[in-house]
Amino acid sequence: MNAQGTQLSLFETRSSNDPFAVRVSPRARRLTARVHVGGRVEIVVPVGVNAKTVRDFVQRFTPWIDRKVAAMQCHADASTDVPRCIEFAYTHERFDVDWHPASKRGIARQGERLVVRAPDDGGARLMLQGWLKRAAAERLAPPLLRLANELNYPVARVALRCQRTRWGSCSTRGTVSLNCSLLFLRPEVVRYLFVHELAHTRHMNHSASFWRLVELLEPEYRSLDRELLAGWRTVPAWVFKK
């Protein structure tokens, strides 16, 4: 193995059908697994780590890698007009999507499957976007209100929106708006967003006092905030496509 940080020709396997690439990086401080859109797996290895250590690492983290591969394959499918599956990182749910071209529009959930009927791909996306908003209201509003109650922070109303640029907001009247796409983020990141917006019920700004309150409620807010800012990369293209 070389230490130039370039792709190696060495390929190990988790199983006969799931290859992964090994890349040695002089900047790496620990072994990490990266799963790219489409499901390609890359193991980033610090200089000096032997092949057995890499194999042991992959074996130990195979369940996590498999889940991420499935998620990223969903994202790859979602780059097309109608996704073949939808995965919510927030709730660890996955739904297969069956689209049936039909003049009569509708969407129905059958277990872990969504059956979509629409005459064209635009209509199918519209059905899925509406379903996403309803799914977000069911999954996001109750935990936000529970957290607000635990902290004794007033929330007058929760609104769900599908926005391209804002994860959430809080109005002076106590309305907290949440982005439907939060469902595609990890629970820890979503909880941080809840904390962020609830802190705005006390401080309608981003002053030092606001951030002190956020840190009191979520000590790891800095790393979670960075993950939130990068979270748009996890949102499938169909969510916003007209």
C-alpha positions as CSV (number, residue, x, y, z in Angstrom):
1,M,0.0,0.0,0.0
2,N,1.2,3.5,-0.7
3,A,0.7,6.6,1.3
4,Q,-0.2,9.1,-1.4
5,G,-3.9,9.4,-0.5
6,T,-4.9,8.0,-3.9
7,Q,-7.2,5.2,-4.8
8,L,-5.6,1.8,-4.4
9,S,-5.9,-1.2,-6.6
10,L,-6.5,-3.3,-3.5
11,F,-10.1,-4.5,-3.1
12,E,-11.4,-6.5,-0.2
13,T,-14.9,-7.9,0.0
14,R,-17.6,-7.9,2.7
15,S,-19.4,-10.5,0.6
16,S,-19.0,-11.7,-3.0
17,N,-21.4,-9.0,-4.2
18,D,-20.3,-6.0,-2.1
19,P,-16.7,-4.8,-2.9
20,F,-15.1,-1.9,-1.2
21,A,-12.1,0.2,-2.1
22,V,-9.3,1.0,0.3
23,R,-7.6,4.4,0.2
24,V,-4.6,5.3,2.3
25,S,-4.5,8.9,3.4
26,P,-1.6,10.6,5.2
27,R,-4.2,13.0,6.8
28,A,-6.4,10.2,8.3
29,R,-6.1,9.6,12.0
30,R,-8.4,6.6,12.2
31,L,-10.1,4.1,10.0
32,T,-13.3,5.4,8.5
33,A,-16.0,4.0,6.1
34,R,-17.5,6.3,3.5
35,V,-20.5,5.3,1.5
36,H,-21.1,7.4,-1.6
37,V,-24.3,8.0,-3.6
38,G,-25.0,4.9,-5.5
39,G,-23.7,2.6,-2.8
40,R,-19.9,2.7,-3.5
41,V,-18.0,1.9,-0.3
42,E,-14.6,3.4,0.4
43,I,-12.5,2.6,3.5
44,V,-10.1,5.4,4.4
45,V,-7.0,4.1,6.1
46,P,-4.2,5.9,8.0
47,V,-0.6,5.3,6.9
48,G,0.8,2.1,8.4
49,V,-2.4,0.1,9.0
50,N,-2.2,-3.5,7.8
51,A,-4.7,-5.4,5.7
52,K,-5.9,-7.6,8.6
53,T,-6.8,-4.5,10.6
54,V,-8.8,-3.2,7.7
55,R,-10.7,-6.5,7.2
56,D,-11.5,-6.6,11.0
57,F,-12.8,-3.0,10.8
58,V,-15.0,-3.7,7.9
59,Q,-16.4,-6.9,9.4
60,R,-17.2,-5.1,12.7
61,F,-19.0,-2.3,10.9
62,T,-20.7,-4.4,8.1
63,P,-24.3,-3.8,9.5
64,W,-23.8,0.0,9.5
65,I,-22.2,-0.1,6.0
66,D,-25.0,-2.2,4.7
67,R,-27.6,0.3,6.0
68,K,-25.8,3.2,4.5
69,V,-25.4,1.4,1.1
70,A,-29.2,0.9,1.0
71,A,-29.7,4.5,1.9
72,M,-27.3,5.8,-0.8
73,Q,-28.8,3.5,-3.4
74,C,-32.2,5.2,-2.5
75,H,-30.6,8.6,-3.1
76,A,-29.2,7.4,-6.4
77,D,-32.6,6.1,-7.5
78,A,-34.2,9.4,-6.3
79,S,-32.0,11.4,-8.8
80,T,-34.3,9.9,-11.5
81,D,-37.9,11.2,-12.0
82,V,-39.6,8.9,-9.5
83,P,-37.7,7.2,-6.6
84,R,-37.8,3.5,-6.2
85,C,-37.4,3.8,-2.5
86,I,-37.5,6.4,0.3
87,E,-35.4,6.2,3.5
88,F,-35.9,8.3,6.5
89,A,-32.7,8.5,8.5
90,Y,-34.6,10.2,11.3
91,T,-36.8,7.2,12.0
92,H,-34.8,4.4,10.4
93,E,-37.7,3.7,8.1
94,R,-37.5,2.6,4.4
95,F,-40.3,2.5,1.9
96,D,-40.3,0.9,-1.5
97,V,-42.2,2.9,-4.1
98,D,-44.4,1.3,-6.7
99,W,-45.6,3.8,-9.4
100,H,-48.5,2.7,-11.6
101,P,-49.3,5.0,-14.5
102,A,-53.1,5.7,-14.2
103,S,-55.5,8.5,-14.9
104,K,-56.8,8.5,-11.4
105,R,-54.3,9.8,-8.9
106,G,-53.7,8.5,-5.4
107,I,-51.1,7.2,-3.0
108,A,-51.5,4.4,-0.4
109,R,-49.2,2.8,2.1
110,Q,-49.2,-1.0,2.2
111,G,-46.8,-1.9,5.1
112,E,-43.4,-0.7,4.0
113,R,-44.5,0.0,0.5
114,L,-46.0,3.1,-1.1
115,V,-48.3,2.5,-4.1
116,V,-48.5,5.6,-6.2
117,R,-51.0,6.1,-9.0
118,A,-50.5,9.0,-11.4
119,P,-50.6,9.6,-15.2
120,D,-47.0,10.8,-15.4
121,D,-43.8,11.2,-13.4
122,G,-44.6,14.8,-12.5
123,G,-47.9,13.6,-11.0
124,A,-46.2,10.8,-9.1
125,R,-43.7,13.2,-7.6
126,L,-46.5,15.5,-6.6
127,M,-48.2,12.6,-4.8
128,L,-44.9,11.7,-3.0
129,Q,-44.3,15.3,-2.0
130,G,-47.7,15.5,-0.4
131,W,-47.2,12.3,1.4
132,L,-43.8,13.5,2.6
133,K,-45.4,16.6,4.2
134,R,-48.0,14.4,6.0
135,A,-45.3,12.0,7.1
136,A,-43.2,14.8,8.4
137,A,-46.1,16.3,10.4
138,E,-46.7,12.9,12.0
139,R,-43.0,12.3,12.9
140,L,-41.6,15.7,13.6
141,A,-44.3,17.8,15.4
142,P,-45.0,15.4,18.4
143,P,-41.3,15.1,19.5
144,L,-40.8,18.9,19.1
145,L,-43.8,19.6,21.3
146,R,-42.7,17.0,23.9
147,L,-39.2,18.6,24.1
148,A,-40.8,22.1,24.4
149,N,-43.0,20.8,27.2
150,E,-40.0,19.2,29.0
151,L,-38.0,22.5,28.7
152,N,-41.1,24.6,29.5
153,Y,-40.6,26.6,26.4
154,P,-43.8,28.0,24.8
155,V,-44.8,26.8,21.3
156,A,-48.1,28.1,19.9
157,R,-48.1,26.1,16.7
158,V,-45.9,23.8,14.6
159,A,-45.9,24.3,10.8
160,L,-44.4,21.9,8.2
161,R,-42.9,23.3,5.0
162,C,-40.8,21.9,2.2
163,Q,-38.3,24.7,1.7
164,R,-35.0,24.6,-0.2
165,T,-32.9,26.9,2.1
166,R,-34.2,26.8,5.7
167,W,-34.3,23.8,8.1
168,G,-36.5,25.7,10.5
169,S,-37.6,29.0,11.9
170,C,-39.4,30.5,14.9
171,S,-41.8,33.5,14.8
172,T,-42.4,36.1,17.5
173,R,-45.9,34.6,17.9
174,G,-44.4,31.2,18.9
175,T,-44.9,29.3,15.6
176,V,-42.0,26.9,14.9
177,S,-41.7,25.9,11.3
178,L,-39.9,22.7,10.4
179,N,-38.7,21.5,7.0
180,C,-40.1,18.2,5.8
181,S,-36.6,17.2,4.7
182,L,-35.5,16.9,8.3
183,L,-36.7,13.3,7.9
184,F,-33.6,12.6,5.9
185,L,-31.2,13.6,8.7
186,R,-30.0,11.7,11.8
187,P,-32.1,12.0,15.0
188,E,-29.3,13.8,16.8
189,V,-29.2,16.5,14.2
190,V,-33.0,16.9,14.1
191,R,-33.0,17.2,17.9
192,Y,-30.4,19.9,17.7
193,L,-32.6,21.8,15.2
194,F,-35.5,21.5,17.7
195,V,-33.2,23.0,20.4
196,H,-32.1,25.8,18.1
197,E,-35.6,26.9,17.3
198,L,-36.8,26.5,20.9
199,A,-34.0,28.7,22.0
200,H,-35.4,31.4,19.7
201,T,-38.5,31.5,21.9
202,R,-36.2,33.1,24.5
203,H,-33.8,35.0,22.2
204,M,-35.1,36.1,18.7
205,N,-31.5,36.5,17.4
206,H,-28.2,34.8,17.2
207,S,-26.6,36.7,20.1
208,A,-24.0,35.3,22.5
209,S,-26.9,34.7,25.0
210,F,-28.7,32.7,22.4
211,W,-25.7,30.4,21.7
212,R,-25.0,30.0,25.5
213,L,-28.6,28.7,25.9
214,V,-28.2,26.4,22.9
215,E,-24.9,25.0,24.4
216,L,-26.7,24.5,27.7
217,L,-29.4,22.5,26.0
218,E,-27.1,20.7,23.5
219,P,-23.3,20.7,24.5
220,E,-22.4,19.1,21.1
221,Y,-24.2,21.8,19.1
222,R,-21.1,22.9,17.1
223,S,-20.6,19.5,15.4
224,L,-24.3,19.0,15.0
225,D,-24.7,22.5,13.4
226,R,-22.0,21.6,10.9
227,E,-23.8,18.4,10.0
228,L,-27.0,20.3,9.7
229,L,-25.5,22.8,7.3
230,A,-24.2,20.0,5.1
231,G,-27.5,18.1,5.4
232,W,-28.9,19.2,2.1
233,R,-26.6,16.7,0.3
234,T,-28.8,13.9,1.9
235,V,-32.1,15.3,0.5
236,P,-33.2,13.4,-2.6
237,A,-33.7,15.4,-5.8
238,W,-37.4,14.4,-6.2
239,V,-38.4,16.3,-3.0
240,F,-38.1,19.7,-4.8
241,K,-38.4,18.7,-8.5
242,K,-41.6,19.9,-10.1
